[in-house]
């Protein structure tokens, strides 16, 4: 049986810790009324900047649920 490894909504391409960092950066940028710069993180993590932007814009429901359970998401 082949293991399914393609990133999708059921198998996210970023980790939970990376998602938390992205959400913090988004909140910080919103507070300062600035744009988020994905390029340095994308190079560090080996991801495409658009992939990171998409994860933030659409959200990752299973990660949002975990954050909600931990009390970090309102």
LUMPAZA-853267 format. One line per 2 residues: number of its first residue (from 0); for each residue x, y, z of C-alpha. Coordinates in Angstrom, 2 decimals, padded with zeros to 5 digits, always signed. Layout:
% residues N
NUM	X:Y:Z ~ ...;
This chain:
% residues 74
0	+000.00:+000.00:+000.00 ~ +001.37:+003.43:-001.00;
2	+001.53:+006.14:+001.64 ~ -000.29:+009.32:+000.67;
4	+002.12:+012.24:+001.11 ~ +000.79:+014.92:-001.22;
6	+000.02:+018.14:+000.71 ~ -003.71:+018.70:+000.95;
8	-006.26:+019.89:+003.48 ~ -005.97:+016.48:+005.17;
10	-002.18:+016.37:+004.94 ~ -000.88:+019.96:+005.36;
12	+002.44:+020.96:+003.85 ~ +003.53:+022.91:+006.92;
14	+003.87:+021.80:+010.51 ~ +001.76:+022.97:+013.42;
16	+004.69:+024.99:+014.82 ~ +005.26:+026.68:+011.46;
18	+001.56:+027.54:+011.27 ~ +001.72:+029.13:+014.72;
20	+004.73:+031.25:+013.67 ~ +002.88:+032.36:+010.52;
22	-000.23:+033.33:+012.53 ~ +001.94:+035.36:+014.93;
24	+003.62:+037.15:+012.03 ~ +000.23:+037.86:+010.46;
26	-001.10:+039.35:+013.71 ~ +002.06:+041.45:+014.14;
28	+001.87:+042.74:+010.56 ~ -001.80:+043.58:+010.98;
30	-001.09:+045.49:+014.20 ~ +001.66:+047.50:+012.49;
32	-000.39:+047.86:+009.28 ~ +002.43:+046.33:+007.22;
34	+002.66:+043.50:+004.70 ~ +003.99:+040.10:+005.70;
36	+007.34:+039.18:+004.17 ~ +007.33:+035.41:+003.55;
38	+010.62:+035.17:+001.64 ~ +013.07:+034.74:+004.58;
40	+010.90:+032.10:+006.26 ~ +010.21:+030.35:+002.97;
42	+013.93:+030.03:+002.29 ~ +014.60:+028.83:+005.84;
44	+011.81:+026.23:+005.76 ~ +012.28:+025.22:+002.11;
46	+008.73:+026.16:+001.07 ~ +007.27:+028.39:-001.61;
48	+006.11:+031.80:-000.32 ~ +002.76:+031.36:-002.08;
50	+002.23:+028.06:-000.25 ~ +002.68:+029.84:+003.08;
52	+000.40:+032.71:+002.07 ~ -002.28:+030.27:+000.99;
54	-002.09:+028.41:+004.31 ~ -002.61:+031.67:+006.18;
56	-005.34:+033.01:+003.93 ~ -007.40:+029.83:+003.82;
58	-006.37:+028.54:+007.24 ~ -005.68:+024.95:+008.17;
60	-008.79:+023.75:+009.97 ~ -007.18:+020.94:+011.94;
62	-004.53:+023.35:+013.25 ~ -007.15:+026.01:+014.02;
64	-009.07:+023.38:+015.98 ~ -005.94:+022.48:+017.98;
66	-005.30:+026.16:+018.71 ~ -008.91:+026.56:+019.80;
68	-008.61:+023.54:+022.12 ~ -005.46:+025.05:+023.64;
70	-007.26:+028.34:+024.15 ~ -005.00:+030.29:+021.78;
72	-007.72:+030.94:+019.20 ~ -010.88:+032.90:+019.93;
